[in-house]
Amino acid sequence: MKSLSQFRDSCNGIPVTVRVDPKGFYLYWVDQNHEMDLLDIATIRDVRTGQYAKKPRDMKLRQLVTMGSQDTLEEKTVTICYGADFVNVNFMNLCCTRKEIARKFY
């Protein structure tokens, strides 16, 4: 996966490259400064795209992540819900350059 932007509420968008490790245990991403972060795939509870994904509320951030093809932001946004249990979940949001890339997460 290439050219994704990770965003959190009230935060700037960060361009990242997202991959799954060769053995399929971790989802990891690398930013432009070569800093890496990862997420254990076993902790992922839900993956949402389309109308169920969280889109950025800040208009400046929304314009920043509306990059690439002319697909709607709703089609290109992926929300990953993760946590140690089903009650205490966190959300990670990714905006892809094309809706085809967003569908690969699903």
Buried (B, 14 or more C-beta within 10 A) or exposed (E): BEBBBBBBEEEEBBBBBBBEEEEEEBBBBBEEEEEEEEBEBEBBBEBBBBEEBBBBEBEEBBEBBBBBEEBEBBBBBBBBBBBEEEEEBEBBBBBBBBBEBBBEBE
